Amino acid sequence: MPTIRPSADLRNKYNEISELCHEYLEPVFITKNGTGDLAVMSIETYELLAGKHELYNLIEQGLDQVKHGKVKPMKSAIKSIRAEIN
């Protein structure tokens, strides 16, 4: 379940919010005047999410290459790589 805190807690209870972010590795949602405003997370969580985003983009690129016939059989690819190494 998401953690939701008022914006005043950023100023008054920063350490508590930081501990929550590090302990649960998920964002803490900050409200301003009762409405969602920010998502605060640890650097570790941010890097994990950014890594997943990059991976999904690479998978999407690969699937697009397959869709458009921009691939070749594995044996042929390995043969080309070996030829370049030697």
TIZA-835902 format. One record per atom (N, C-alpha, C): residue number from 1; residue in three letters; atom name; x, y, z. Coordinates in steps of 0.2 Angstrom, whole numbers, m for minus. Last residue first. Example, Ala and Ser with C-alpha at 12.3 -4.5 7.8 and 13.67 -1.06 7.14 Angstrom:
<recs>
(2, 'Ser', 'N', (64, m11, 35)),
(2, 'Ser', 'CA', (68, m5, 36)),
(2, 'Ser', 'C', (64, 0, 39)),
(1, 'Ala', 'N', (66, m28, 39)),
(1, 'Ala', 'CA', (62, m22, 39)),
(1, 'Ala', 'C', (66, m16, 39)),
</recs>
This chain:
<recs>
(86, 'Asn', 'N', (196, m63, m178)),
(86, 'Asn', 'CA', (202, m65, m181)),
(86, 'Asn', 'C', (204, m61, m186)),
(85, 'Ile', 'N', (185, m55, m175)),
(85, 'Ile', 'CA', (190, m55, m170)),
(85, 'Ile', 'C', (197, m58, m173)),
(84, 'Glu', 'N', (178, m56, m187)),
(84, 'Glu', 'CA', (180, m49, m185)),
(84, 'Glu', 'C', (186, m50, m180)),
(83, 'Ala', 'N', (174, m69, m187)),
(83, 'Ala', 'CA', (178, m67, m192)),
(83, 'Ala', 'C', (181, m60, m191)),
(82, 'Arg', 'N', (166, m69, m175)),
(82, 'Arg', 'CA', (173, m73, m175)),
(82, 'Arg', 'C', (177, m71, m181)),
(81, 'Ile', 'N', (155, m62, m180)),
(81, 'Ile', 'CA', (159, m60, m175)),
(81, 'Ile', 'C', (166, m63, m174)),
(80, 'Ser', 'N', (151, m71, m191)),
(80, 'Ser', 'CA', (153, m64, m192)),
(80, 'Ser', 'C', (157, m61, m187)),
(79, 'Lys', 'N', (147, m82, m183)),
(79, 'Lys', 'CA', (152, m82, m188)),
(79, 'Lys', 'C', (155, m76, m190)),
(78, 'Ile', 'N', (137, m76, m176)),
(78, 'Ile', 'CA', (143, m79, m172)),
(78, 'Ile', 'C', (148, m79, m177)),
(77, 'Ala', 'N', (127, m74, m186)),
(77, 'Ala', 'CA', (130, m68, m182)),
(77, 'Ala', 'C', (136, m70, m178)),
(76, 'Ser', 'N', (125, m87, m191)),
(76, 'Ser', 'CA', (128, m82, m195)),
(76, 'Ser', 'C', (131, m76, m191)),
(75, 'Lys', 'N', (119, m92, m179)),
(75, 'Lys', 'CA', (125, m95, m182)),
(75, 'Lys', 'C', (129, m90, m187)),
(74, 'Met', 'N', (107, m84, m178)),
(74, 'Met', 'CA', (112, m84, m173)),
(74, 'Met', 'C', (119, m87, m176)),
(73, 'Pro', 'N', (101, m75, m192)),
(73, 'Pro', 'CA', (102, m82, m188)),
(73, 'Pro', 'C', (108, m81, m184)),
(72, 'Lys', 'N', (97, m58, m190)),
(72, 'Lys', 'CA', (100, m64, m194)),
(72, 'Lys', 'C', (101, m70, m190)),
(71, 'Val', 'N', (86, m44, m192)),
(71, 'Val', 'CA', (89, m49, m188)),
(71, 'Val', 'C', (92, m54, m193)),
(70, 'Lys', 'N', (76, m35, m197)),
(70, 'Lys', 'CA', (83, m33, m196)),
(70, 'Lys', 'C', (87, m38, m191)),
(69, 'Gly', 'N', (62, m37, m199)),
(69, 'Gly', 'CA', (67, m41, m202)),
(69, 'Gly', 'C', (74, m39, m202)),
(68, 'His', 'N', (53, m29, m191)),
(68, 'His', 'CA', (55, m27, m198)),
(68, 'His', 'C', (61, m31, m201)),
(67, 'Lys', 'N', (52, m37, m180)),
(67, 'Lys', 'CA', (46, m36, m184)),
(67, 'Lys', 'C', (48, m33, m191)),
(66, 'Val', 'N', (65, m36, m175)),
(66, 'Val', 'CA', (62, m43, m177)),
(66, 'Val', 'C', (56, m42, m182)),
(65, 'Gln', 'N', (65, m23, m171)),
(65, 'Gln', 'CA', (70, m25, m176)),
(65, 'Gln', 'C', (68, m32, m179)),
(64, 'Asp', 'N', (55, m23, m161)),
(64, 'Asp', 'CA', (54, m19, m167)),
(64, 'Asp', 'C', (59, m21, m173)),
(63, 'Leu', 'N', (62, m30, m152)),
(63, 'Leu', 'CA', (56, m33, m155)),
(63, 'Leu', 'C', (54, m29, m161)),
(62, 'Gly', 'N', (72, m22, m149)),
(62, 'Gly', 'CA', (74, m28, m152)),
(62, 'Gly', 'C', (68, m31, m155)),
(61, 'Gln', 'N', (65, m11, m143)),
(61, 'Gln', 'CA', (69, m10, m149)),
(61, 'Gln', 'C', (71, m16, m153)),
(60, 'Glu', 'N', (60, m17, m132)),
(60, 'Glu', 'CA', (55, m14, m137)),
(60, 'Glu', 'C', (59, m13, m144)),
(59, 'Ile', 'N', (72, m20, m125)),
(59, 'Ile', 'CA', (67, m25, m127)),
(59, 'Ile', 'C', (63, m23, m133)),
(58, 'Leu', 'N', (76, m7, m123)),
(58, 'Leu', 'CA', (80, m11, m127)),
(58, 'Leu', 'C', (76, m17, m129)),
(57, 'Asn', 'N', (65, m2, m114)),
(57, 'Asn', 'CA', (66, 1, m121)),
(57, 'Asn', 'C', (71, m3, m125)),
(56, 'Tyr', 'N', (67, m11, m103)),
(56, 'Tyr', 'CA', (61, m11, m107)),
(56, 'Tyr', 'C', (62, m8, m114)),
(55, 'Leu', 'N', (79, m6, m99)),
(55, 'Leu', 'CA', (79, m13, m101)),
(55, 'Leu', 'C', (72, m14, m106)),
(54, 'Glu', 'N', (76, 7, m95)),
(54, 'Glu', 'CA', (81, 6, m100)),
(54, 'Glu', 'C', (80, m1, m103)),
(53, 'His', 'N', (67, 4, m84)),
(53, 'His', 'CA', (65, 8, m90)),
(53, 'His', 'C', (69, 7, m96)),
(52, 'Lys', 'N', (76, m3, m76)),
(52, 'Lys', 'CA', (70, m7, m79)),
(52, 'Lys', 'C', (67, m3, m85)),
(51, 'Gly', 'N', (84, 8, m72)),
(51, 'Gly', 'CA', (87, 2, m75)),
(51, 'Gly', 'C', (81, m2, m79)),
(50, 'Ala', 'N', (75, 16, m66)),
(50, 'Ala', 'CA', (78, 19, m72)),
(50, 'Ala', 'C', (81, 13, m76)),
(49, 'Leu', 'N', (72, 8, m55)),
(49, 'Leu', 'CA', (67, 10, m59)),
(49, 'Leu', 'C', (69, 12, m66)),
(48, 'Leu', 'N', (85, 8, m49)),
(48, 'Leu', 'CA', (81, 2, m51)),
(48, 'Leu', 'C', (76, 3, m56)),
(47, 'Glu', 'N', (87, 21, m46)),
(47, 'Glu', 'CA', (91, 18, m51)),
(47, 'Glu', 'C', (88, 11, m53)),
(46, 'Tyr', 'N', (77, 24, m37)),
(46, 'Tyr', 'CA', (77, 27, m43)),
(46, 'Tyr', 'C', (81, 24, m48)),
(45, 'Thr', 'N', (81, 15, m26)),
(45, 'Thr', 'CA', (74, 14, m30)),
(45, 'Thr', 'C', (74, 17, m37)),
(44, 'Glu', 'N', (93, 22, m23)),
(44, 'Glu', 'CA', (93, 15, m25)),
(44, 'Glu', 'C', (86, 13, m29)),
(43, 'Ile', 'N', (88, 34, m19)),
(43, 'Ile', 'CA', (93, 34, m25)),
(43, 'Ile', 'C', (92, 26, m27)),
(42, 'Ser', 'N', (71, 34, m13)),
(42, 'Ser', 'CA', (78, 33, m12)),
(42, 'Ser', 'C', (82, 33, m19)),
(41, 'Met', 'N', (58, 46, m18)),
(41, 'Met', 'CA', (61, 39, m17)),
(41, 'Met', 'C', (69, 39, m16)),
(40, 'Val', 'N', (43, 54, m19)),
(40, 'Val', 'CA', (50, 54, m16)),
(40, 'Val', 'C', (52, 47, m15)),
(39, 'Ala', 'N', (32, 62, m29)),
(39, 'Ala', 'CA', (34, 56, m27)),
(39, 'Ala', 'C', (41, 56, m25)),
(38, 'Leu', 'N', (20, 76, m27)),
(38, 'Leu', 'CA', (27, 73, m28)),
(38, 'Leu', 'C', (27, 66, m26)),
(37, 'Asp', 'N', (6, 78, m26)),
(37, 'Asp', 'CA', (10, 83, m29)),
(37, 'Asp', 'C', (17, 80, m31)),
(36, 'Gly', 'N', (m11, 75, m23)),
(36, 'Gly', 'CA', (m5, 72, m25)),
(36, 'Gly', 'C', (0, 78, m28)),
(35, 'Thr', 'N', (m19, 86, m11)),
(35, 'Thr', 'CA', (m19, 83, m18)),
(35, 'Thr', 'C', (m12, 81, m19)),
(34, 'Gly', 'N', (m19, 93, 1)),
(34, 'Gly', 'CA', (m23, 87, 0)),
(34, 'Gly', 'C', (m23, 84, m7)),
(33, 'Asn', 'N', (m9, 103, m1)),
(33, 'Asn', 'CA', (m17, 105, 0)),
(33, 'Asn', 'C', (m21, 99, m1)),
(32, 'Lys', 'N', (0, 91, m7)),
(32, 'Lys', 'CA', (0, 98, m6)),
(32, 'Lys', 'C', (m7, 100, m6)),
(31, 'Thr', 'N', (8, 75, m3)),
(31, 'Thr', 'CA', (2, 79, m5)),
(31, 'Thr', 'C', (3, 87, m4)),
(30, 'Ile', 'N', (19, 63, m9)),
(30, 'Ile', 'CA', (18, 69, m5)),
(30, 'Ile', 'C', (12, 73, m8)),
(29, 'Phe', 'N', (23, 46, m7)),
(29, 'Phe', 'CA', (19, 51, m11)),
(29, 'Phe', 'C', (18, 57, m6)),
(28, 'Val', 'N', (37, 37, m8)),
(28, 'Val', 'CA', (33, 40, m3)),
(28, 'Val', 'C', (29, 46, m7)),
(27, 'Pro', 'N', (42, 23, m18)),
(27, 'Pro', 'CA', (41, 30, m17)),
(27, 'Pro', 'C', (36, 32, m11)),
(26, 'Glu', 'N', (52, 10, m11)),
(26, 'Glu', 'CA', (46, 12, m15)),
(26, 'Glu', 'C', (45, 19, m13)),
(25, 'Leu', 'N', (60, 3, m1)),
(25, 'Leu', 'CA', (62, 3, m8)),
(25, 'Leu', 'C', (56, 5, m13)),
(24, 'Tyr', 'N', (58, 2, 13)),
(24, 'Tyr', 'CA', (53, m1, 9)),
(24, 'Tyr', 'C', (54, m1, 1)),
(23, 'Glu', 'N', (69, 9, 18)),
(23, 'Glu', 'CA', (67, 3, 21)),
(23, 'Glu', 'C', (62, m1, 16)),
(22, 'His', 'N', (70, 21, 11)),
(22, 'His', 'CA', (76, 16, 11)),
(22, 'His', 'C', (73, 9, 13)),
(21, 'Cys', 'N', (58, 28, 14)),
(21, 'Cys', 'CA', (60, 26, 7)),
(21, 'Cys', 'C', (65, 21, 6)),
(20, 'Leu', 'N', (58, 28, 28)),
(20, 'Leu', 'CA', (53, 24, 24)),
(20, 'Leu', 'C', (55, 23, 17)),
(19, 'Glu', 'N', (69, 37, 30)),
(19, 'Glu', 'CA', (69, 30, 32)),
(19, 'Glu', 'C', (64, 25, 29)),
(18, 'Ser', 'N', (64, 49, 24)),
(18, 'Ser', 'CA', (70, 45, 21)),
(18, 'Ser', 'C', (70, 38, 23)),
(17, 'Ile', 'N', (54, 51, 33)),
(17, 'Ile', 'CA', (52, 50, 26)),
(17, 'Ile', 'C', (58, 46, 23)),
(16, 'Glu', 'N', (61, 54, 45)),
(16, 'Glu', 'CA', (56, 48, 45)),
(16, 'Glu', 'C', (55, 46, 37)),
(15, 'Asn', 'N', (69, 65, 41)),
(15, 'Asn', 'CA', (72, 59, 42)),
(15, 'Asn', 'C', (67, 53, 42)),
(14, 'Tyr', 'N', (58, 75, 39)),
(14, 'Tyr', 'CA', (62, 72, 33)),
(14, 'Tyr', 'C', (66, 66, 35)),
(13, 'Lys', 'N', (48, 81, 46)),
(13, 'Lys', 'CA', (49, 74, 47)),
(13, 'Lys', 'C', (54, 71, 42)),
(12, 'Asn', 'N', (47, 94, 42)),
(12, 'Asn', 'CA', (46, 93, 49)),
(12, 'Asn', 'C', (49, 86, 51)),
(11, 'Arg', 'N', (48, 95, 28)),
(11, 'Arg', 'CA', (52, 99, 32)),
(11, 'Arg', 'C', (52, 97, 39)),
(10, 'Leu', 'N', (40, 84, 24)),
(10, 'Leu', 'CA', (46, 85, 21)),
(10, 'Leu', 'C', (51, 89, 25)),
(9, 'Asp', 'N', (28, 87, 30)),
(9, 'Asp', 'CA', (32, 82, 33)),
(9, 'Asp', 'C', (39, 82, 30)),
(8, 'Ala', 'N', (21, 96, 22)),
(8, 'Ala', 'CA', (24, 98, 29)),
(8, 'Ala', 'C', (29, 93, 32)),
(7, 'Ser', 'N', (15, 88, 13)),
(7, 'Ser', 'CA', (21, 91, 11)),
(7, 'Ser', 'C', (25, 94, 17)),
(6, 'Pro', 'N', (9, 72, 20)),
(6, 'Pro', 'CA', (8, 79, 18)),
(6, 'Pro', 'C', (15, 83, 17)),
(5, 'Arg', 'N', (10, 56, 12)),
(5, 'Arg', 'CA', (12, 61, 18)),
(5, 'Arg', 'C', (11, 68, 15)),
(4, 'Ile', 'N', (8, 39, 10)),
(4, 'Ile', 'CA', (6, 46, 8)),
(4, 'Ile', 'C', (7, 51, 13)),
(3, 'Thr', 'N', (13, 24, 3)),
(3, 'Thr', 'CA', (14, 29, 9)),
(3, 'Thr', 'C', (12, 36, 6)),
(2, 'Pro', 'N', (3, 11, m4)),
(2, 'Pro', 'CA', (7, 17, m5)),
(2, 'Pro', 'C', (7, 21, 2)),
(1, 'Met', 'N', (4, m6, 0)),
(1, 'Met', 'CA', (0, 0, 0)),
(1, 'Met', 'C', (4, 6, 0)),
</recs>
